[in-house]
């Protein structure tokens, strides 16, 4: 979801600026730089160009400086779904009562990180707003994500609270991607708004480790760039696709799709696998479709990837430029039924799934493979070709793409024996959360 924060001098033509932003977003989408993510909320129809009511999000603010500042935040659906808002006082799992004070706010932030686990591409960063109403609180929380990780809050009360959170939150053991480890959060930025006496909201905006931000300062007279924000122009930008990929250890398990039950049942939580062969993508629309309709392809032994790739069409051929995993928990209502009904042997995504899916994997002889969120360009390297596409009427992110992959790396985090790394780490981090609340 592209969110633009624009500060302008007096007399600036904001109507013209908004139109320029819309044209830039549409052009970036056409060039394959942005995935088309704007859909009609009633019909689900994709606009195809990231334009529509409410998208992109553009906020203007007038200031007295004679320059224009434009900041852009690209926040994905997985971490957006991990946003949370509390109304104090309230009771929190593993933390007890959170009252209307800064200690109650601290408990809310810790609970938000624990609740997110790896679903928002941990280790994440959180923007927090104390107060406001339900709308302004979320907006102000997201605005905190434009702060740099190394800044110091000018309000000493909030700077102390930010430090207190960062001093304890990484002891929860959630870790990278929710696999366990000592880094669960890379930043905590807190703002405050006045509130009504009857309300005390704490709004938390969670962002993934990729923290996709960029900004520029422009000369208001000619539009030239006077300063880049969030990056040093003296340091060249190195595209992720040009960097070193997955480092092999020799202990990886090589899998070739379609998979048989015996091979899948031999896998266990913690195994690193390299998948080759046919892989089908399927997100929300595909899963909902398969609950009522036969699949357009034979899924017996198949690998089903929770992914909405960024694709480009060149002539009659499609190419994939980015193919990272999406948050899998959204498919929890469907996944076990689809695995049992159609013989799917492996589900690939991020953040793990719940008890219903775990039971279905055990009964059917299937596994859940956790790919690394935020590494979409790395995974695009593993795709040798796109053979075909089904259900394109759902839009390119929601269609079922027929991919041919080689050595696609992932980790078994839910196996066919009822074991789940996600379930275990949620319980373990919950126990640590309780200890943090012990006087």
C-alpha positions as CSV (number, residue, x, y, z in Angstrom):
1,X,0.0,0.0,0.0
2,X,1.8,3.2,-1.2
3,X,1.5,5.9,1.5
4,X,2.8,9.4,0.6
5,X,3.4,12.1,3.2
6,X,3.9,15.4,1.4
7,X,4.8,18.7,3.0
8,X,4.4,21.8,0.8
9,X,4.9,25.6,1.1
10,X,2.0,28.0,0.9
11,X,0.5,28.4,-2.5
12,X,1.4,24.9,-3.8
13,X,-0.9,23.2,-6.2
14,X,-1.8,20.1,-4.3
15,X,-4.3,19.0,-6.9
16,X,-1.6,18.9,-9.6
17,X,0.8,17.2,-7.2
18,X,-1.7,14.4,-6.4
19,X,-2.2,13.8,-10.1
20,X,1.6,13.5,-10.6
21,X,1.8,11.0,-7.8
22,X,-1.1,8.9,-9.3
23,X,0.6,8.9,-12.7
24,X,3.9,7.9,-11.2
25,X,2.3,5.0,-9.3
26,X,0.5,3.8,-12.4
27,X,3.7,4.0,-14.4
28,X,5.7,2.1,-11.8
29,X,3.0,-0.6,-11.8
30,X,3.1,-0.9,-15.6
31,X,6.9,-1.2,-15.5
32,X,6.6,-4.1,-13.0
33,X,8.2,-2.1,-10.1
34,X,5.0,-2.3,-8.1
35,X,2.6,-5.2,-7.9
36,X,-1.0,-4.2,-8.8
37,X,-2.6,-4.3,-5.3
38,X,-5.7,-2.1,-5.5
39,X,-8.9,-4.1,-5.6
40,X,-12.6,-3.2,-5.4
41,X,-13.6,-3.9,-1.8
42,X,-17.0,-5.3,-2.9
43,X,-16.3,-7.2,-6.1
44,X,-12.6,-8.0,-5.5
45,X,-11.8,-6.8,-9.0
46,X,-8.2,-5.5,-9.4
47,X,-7.8,-2.1,-11.0
48,X,-4.5,-3.2,-12.6
49,X,-2.7,0.1,-12.0
50,X,-2.8,0.5,-8.2
51,X,-5.3,3.4,-8.6
52,X,-8.8,3.5,-7.2
53,X,-10.8,5.0,-4.3
54,X,-8.3,5.4,-1.5
55,X,-5.2,4.2,-3.4
56,X,-2.6,5.5,-3.3
57,X,-2.8,7.1,0.1
58,X,-1.6,10.7,-0.1
59,X,-1.5,13.1,2.9
60,X,-0.6,16.8,2.5
61,X,0.6,19.1,5.2
62,X,1.5,22.8,4.7
63,X,4.6,24.2,6.3
64,X,6.5,27.5,6.3
65,X,9.6,26.2,4.6
66,X,10.2,27.1,1.0
67,X,10.7,23.5,-0.1
68,X,8.7,20.3,-0.8
69,X,9.3,17.1,1.1
70,X,7.9,13.9,-0.2
71,X,8.1,10.6,1.8
72,X,6.9,7.2,0.7
73,X,6.2,4.2,2.8
74,X,5.4,0.8,1.1
75,X,3.7,-1.3,3.7
76,X,2.6,-4.8,2.8
77,X,-0.6,-6.6,3.7
78,X,1.1,-9.2,6.0
79,X,2.5,-6.6,8.4
80,X,-0.6,-4.3,7.9
81,X,-2.7,-7.2,9.3
82,X,-0.5,-7.2,12.4
83,X,-1.5,-3.7,13.3
84,X,-3.5,-3.6,16.5
85,X,-5.4,-1.1,18.6
86,X,-6.0,-1.3,22.3
87,X,-8.6,0.5,24.4
88,X,-7.3,0.9,28.0
89,X,-7.8,-0.4,30.6
90,X,-7.8,-4.0,29.2
91,X,-6.7,-7.5,30.0
92,X,-3.8,-8.8,27.9
93,X,-2.7,-12.4,27.5
94,X,0.4,-13.2,29.5
95,X,0.6,-9.7,30.8
96,X,-2.6,-9.1,32.9
97,X,-4.2,-5.7,33.3
98,X,-3.0,-2.7,31.3
99,X,-4.0,0.5,32.8
100,X,-4.2,4.1,31.5
101,X,-0.6,5.0,32.1
102,X,2.8,4.5,30.4
103,X,3.2,1.1,32.0
104,X,-0.1,0.1,30.4
105,X,1.2,1.4,27.0
106,X,4.5,-0.6,27.5
107,X,2.4,-3.8,28.0
108,X,0.4,-3.1,24.9
109,X,3.5,-2.8,22.8
110,X,5.0,-6.0,24.1
111,X,1.7,-7.8,23.5
112,X,1.6,-6.5,19.9
113,X,5.0,-7.8,19.1
114,X,4.2,-11.2,20.8
115,X,0.9,-11.4,19.0
116,X,2.6,-10.7,15.6
117,X,5.1,-13.6,16.0
118,X,6.6,-14.1,12.5
119,X,3.5,-13.2,10.6
120,X,4.6,-9.6,9.8
121,X,8.1,-10.6,8.7
122,X,9.9,-10.3,12.0
123,X,12.1,-8.7,13.2
124,X,9.8,-5.8,12.6
125,X,9.5,-2.1,13.6
126,X,6.5,-0.6,15.4
127,X,5.1,2.9,15.2
128,X,2.9,3.6,18.2
129,X,0.4,6.4,19.0
130,X,-0.9,7.0,22.5
131,X,-4.3,8.7,22.5
132,X,-6.2,10.3,19.6
133,X,-9.4,8.7,18.4
134,X,-9.5,5.3,16.5
135,X,-8.8,7.0,13.2
136,X,-6.1,9.5,14.1
137,X,-4.4,7.0,16.4
138,X,-3.7,4.6,13.6
139,X,-2.6,7.4,11.2
140,X,-0.2,8.9,13.8
141,X,1.2,5.4,14.6
142,X,2.0,4.9,10.9
143,X,3.6,8.3,10.7
144,X,6.1,7.2,13.4
145,X,7.4,4.7,10.9
146,X,8.9,7.6,8.9
147,X,11.3,8.3,11.8
148,X,14.8,6.9,11.5
149,X,15.8,4.0,13.7
150,X,18.6,5.9,15.4
151,X,16.7,9.1,16.2
152,X,15.9,10.2,19.8
153,X,12.4,11.2,20.8
154,X,12.4,14.8,21.9
155,X,9.8,14.0,24.6
156,X,11.9,12.4,27.4
157,X,9.0,10.4,28.7
158,X,8.5,8.8,25.3
159,X,12.3,8.3,24.7
160,X,12.5,6.5,28.0
161,X,9.5,4.3,27.1
162,X,11.0,3.5,23.6
163,X,14.3,2.5,25.3
164,X,12.5,0.4,27.9
165,X,10.6,-1.5,25.2
166,X,13.8,-2.1,23.1
167,X,15.6,-3.1,26.3
168,X,13.2,-6.0,26.9
169,X,11.3,-7.0,23.8
170,X,14.2,-8.9,22.2
171,X,14.3,-11.3,25.1
172,X,11.0,-12.8,24.0
173,X,12.8,-15.2,21.6
174,X,10.5,-14.7,18.6
175,X,13.4,-13.9,16.3
176,X,13.8,-13.6,12.6
177,X,10.7,-14.8,10.7
178,X,9.4,-16.1,14.0
179,X,12.0,-19.0,14.0
180,X,13.4,-18.0,17.4
181,X,16.4,-15.8,18.2
182,X,17.4,-12.7,20.1
183,X,16.2,-10.0,17.7
184,X,12.4,-9.7,17.5
185,X,12.1,-5.9,17.0
186,X,14.5,-3.5,15.2
187,X,12.8,-0.3,16.3
188,X,10.0,1.3,18.5
189,X,8.9,4.8,17.8
190,X,6.1,6.4,19.9
191,X,4.0,9.5,19.4
192,X,1.2,11.0,21.4
193,X,-2.0,12.8,20.7
194,X,-4.6,14.4,22.9
195,X,-7.7,12.2,23.6
196,X,-11.2,12.4,24.9
197,X,-11.5,11.8,28.7
198,X,-13.6,8.7,28.0
199,X,-11.1,7.1,25.6
200,X,-7.5,5.9,25.9
201,X,-6.4,4.2,22.7
202,X,-3.0,2.7,22.1
203,X,-2.5,2.1,18.3
204,X,0.4,0.0,17.0
205,X,1.5,-0.1,13.4
206,X,3.7,-3.0,12.6
207,X,6.2,-2.9,9.7
208,X,8.4,-5.7,8.4
209,X,12.1,-5.9,8.5
210,X,12.4,-4.7,4.9
211,X,11.1,-1.3,6.1
212,X,10.5,0.0,2.5
213,X,10.9,3.8,2.7
214,X,12.3,6.6,0.6
215,X,12.0,10.3,0.5
216,X,13.2,13.5,-1.2
217,X,13.4,17.2,-0.6
218,X,12.6,19.3,-3.7
219,X,13.3,22.8,-4.7
220,X,9.8,24.4,-4.7
221,X,10.8,26.6,-7.7
222,X,12.0,24.1,-10.2
223,X,11.3,20.7,-8.7
224,X,14.9,19.6,-8.6
225,X,16.0,17.2,-5.9
226,X,18.0,18.9,-3.1
227,X,18.3,16.0,-0.7
228,X,17.6,12.3,-0.5
229,X,16.0,10.9,2.7
230,X,16.7,7.4,4.2
231,X,19.7,6.8,2.0
232,X,23.1,8.2,1.3
233,X,23.4,9.2,-2.3
234,X,27.2,8.8,-2.0
235,X,26.6,5.1,-1.4
236,X,25.5,3.2,-4.6
237,X,22.2,1.3,-4.3
238,X,22.8,-2.4,-4.7
239,X,19.7,-4.2,-5.9
240,X,18.9,-7.3,-3.9
241,X,18.9,-9.4,-7.0
242,X,22.6,-8.6,-7.5
243,X,23.6,-9.7,-4.0
244,X,24.7,-13.1,-2.9
245,X,21.9,-15.7,-2.6
246,X,21.3,-18.7,-0.4
247,X,24.4,-20.1,1.2
248,X,24.5,-24.0,1.1
249,X,25.6,-26.1,4.0
250,X,25.3,-29.5,2.3
251,X,22.6,-30.6,4.8
252,X,19.7,-29.4,2.6
253,X,17.0,-31.9,1.6
254,X,16.3,-31.8,-2.1
255,X,12.7,-32.2,-3.1
256,X,11.3,-32.6,-6.6
257,X,7.6,-31.9,-7.2
258,X,5.2,-33.7,-7.5
259,X,5.9,-35.1,-4.0
260,X,4.9,-38.5,-2.6
261,X,3.6,-39.1,0.8
262,X,6.6,-41.2,2.0
263,X,9.0,-38.4,1.2
264,X,6.9,-35.8,2.9
265,X,6.4,-37.9,6.0
266,X,10.2,-38.3,6.3
267,X,10.6,-34.5,6.8
268,X,10.7,-33.0,10.2
269,X,10.5,-29.5,11.7
270,X,13.9,-27.7,11.2
271,X,14.8,-29.4,7.9
272,X,16.0,-27.0,5.2
273,X,14.7,-28.0,1.8
274,X,15.5,-27.0,-1.8
275,X,12.4,-27.5,-3.9
276,X,12.6,-28.1,-7.7
277,X,9.9,-28.8,-10.3
278,X,6.4,-27.4,-10.7
279,X,5.0,-25.0,-8.1
280,X,1.6,-23.4,-8.1
281,X,0.8,-20.0,-6.5
282,X,-2.4,-19.5,-4.6
283,X,-3.6,-16.7,-2.3
284,X,-6.9,-15.7,-0.8
285,X,-9.0,-15.7,-4.0
286,X,-7.6,-19.1,-5.2
287,X,-8.3,-20.7,-1.8
288,X,-11.8,-19.4,-1.7
289,X,-12.4,-20.6,-5.2
290,X,-11.1,-24.1,-4.5
291,X,-13.5,-24.5,-1.7
292,X,-16.4,-24.4,-4.2
293,X,-14.8,-25.4,-7.5
294,X,-12.5,-28.1,-8.8
295,X,-8.9,-26.9,-9.3
296,X,-7.9,-25.9,-12.9
297,X,-4.8,-28.2,-12.6
298,X,-4.1,-31.5,-10.9
299,X,-2.9,-30.8,-7.4
300,X,-2.1,-34.4,-6.4
301,X,1.4,-34.2,-4.9
302,X,1.6,-30.5,-5.6
303,X,3.5,-27.7,-3.9
304,X,1.1,-24.7,-3.3
305,X,2.8,-21.4,-2.8
306,X,1.1,-18.5,-0.9
307,X,2.5,-15.9,-3.2
308,X,1.3,-13.0,-5.3
309,X,4.2,-12.5,-7.7
310,X,5.1,-9.3,-9.5
311,X,4.9,-10.2,-13.2
312,X,5.6,-8.6,-16.5
313,X,4.2,-9.6,-19.9
314,X,6.5,-9.3,-22.8
315,X,4.8,-10.4,-26.0
316,X,3.0,-13.6,-25.2
317,X,5.3,-14.6,-22.3
318,X,5.1,-13.7,-18.6
319,X,8.2,-13.2,-16.5
320,X,8.3,-13.0,-12.7
321,X,10.4,-10.1,-11.2
322,X,9.5,-10.7,-7.5
323,X,8.0,-13.7,-5.8
324,X,8.1,-13.5,-2.0
325,X,5.7,-15.4,0.3
326,X,2.6,-13.8,1.7
327,X,1.4,-14.3,5.3
328,X,-0.2,-17.7,5.4
329,X,-2.6,-17.4,8.4
330,X,-5.2,-15.8,6.1
331,X,-5.7,-19.2,4.5
332,X,-6.3,-21.0,7.8
333,X,-10.1,-21.4,7.2
334,X,-9.4,-23.2,3.9
335,X,-6.0,-24.9,4.0
336,X,-6.7,-28.2,5.7
337,X,-9.7,-28.9,3.5
338,X,-7.8,-28.2,0.3
339,X,-4.9,-30.4,1.4
340,X,-7.2,-33.3,2.1
341,X,-9.4,-32.8,-0.9
342,X,-6.9,-32.4,-3.6
343,X,-3.7,-34.2,-2.4
344,X,-1.5,-31.1,-1.9
345,X,1.8,-32.3,-0.3
346,X,3.5,-29.0,0.6
347,X,2.3,-25.6,1.4
348,X,4.8,-22.7,1.2
349,X,4.3,-19.3,2.9
350,X,5.5,-17.3,5.8
351,X,4.5,-16.9,9.4
352,X,3.0,-20.3,9.9
353,X,-0.5,-21.6,10.2
354,X,-2.9,-22.7,13.0
355,X,-4.2,-25.8,14.7
356,X,-6.7,-26.8,12.0
357,X,-4.0,-26.8,9.3
358,X,-1.6,-28.7,11.5
359,X,-4.2,-31.4,12.0
360,X,-4.9,-31.6,8.3
361,X,-1.2,-31.9,7.5
362,X,-0.8,-34.8,9.9
363,X,-3.9,-36.6,8.6
364,X,-3.1,-36.1,4.9
365,X,0.7,-36.4,5.0
366,X,1.7,-32.9,4.1
367,X,4.1,-30.2,5.4
368,X,4.2,-26.4,5.7
369,X,7.4,-24.8,4.4
370,X,8.3,-21.3,5.6
371,X,10.0,-19.1,3.0
372,X,11.8,-15.9,4.0
373,X,9.5,-12.9,3.9
374,X,10.8,-9.7,2.3
375,X,13.2,-11.6,0.0
376,X,11.0,-11.5,-3.1
377,X,13.8,-10.8,-5.6
378,X,15.9,-13.6,-4.2
379,X,13.0,-16.1,-4.8
380,X,12.4,-14.8,-8.3
381,X,15.9,-16.1,-9.1
382,X,14.7,-19.6,-8.4
383,X,12.0,-19.4,-11.0
384,X,13.2,-20.8,-14.3
385,X,10.1,-20.1,-16.2
386,X,6.4,-19.4,-16.0
387,X,4.6,-22.1,-18.0
388,X,1.0,-20.9,-17.7
389,X,-1.5,-19.1,-15.5
390,X,-5.0,-20.0,-14.3
391,X,-7.8,-17.8,-12.9
392,X,-6.2,-14.6,-14.3
393,X,-9.6,-13.0,-13.9
394,X,-8.7,-12.6,-10.2
395,X,-5.9,-10.2,-11.1
396,X,-2.2,-11.0,-11.4
397,X,-1.5,-11.1,-7.6
398,X,-4.4,-13.5,-6.9
399,X,-4.2,-15.7,-10.0
400,X,-2.8,-19.2,-10.0
401,X,0.6,-19.1,-11.6
402,X,2.3,-22.3,-12.9
403,X,5.9,-21.9,-12.0
404,X,8.9,-24.1,-12.7
405,X,11.4,-23.6,-9.9
406,X,14.9,-24.9,-9.1
407,X,16.4,-25.1,-5.6
408,X,13.8,-23.0,-4.0
409,X,14.9,-22.7,-0.3
410,X,12.5,-23.0,2.6
411,X,12.4,-24.5,6.1
412,X,10.0,-27.1,7.4
413,X,8.2,-25.5,10.3
414,X,5.1,-27.7,10.4
415,X,5.5,-31.4,9.7
416,X,3.2,-34.4,9.0
417,X,3.7,-35.6,12.6
418,X,1.9,-32.8,14.4
419,X,4.9,-30.7,15.2
420,X,4.8,-26.9,14.7
421,X,7.7,-24.5,15.4
422,X,5.2,-21.7,15.4
423,X,3.0,-23.2,18.0
424,X,6.0,-24.0,20.2
425,X,7.6,-20.6,19.9
426,X,4.3,-18.8,20.6
427,X,4.0,-20.7,23.9
428,X,7.6,-20.2,24.8
429,X,7.6,-16.5,24.0
430,X,4.3,-16.2,26.0
431,X,6.0,-17.7,29.0
432,X,8.9,-15.2,28.7
433,X,6.3,-12.4,28.3
434,X,4.9,-13.4,31.7
435,X,8.3,-13.3,33.3
436,X,8.8,-9.7,32.0
437,X,5.6,-8.8,33.9
438,X,6.7,-10.5,37.1
439,X,7.7,-7.9,39.7
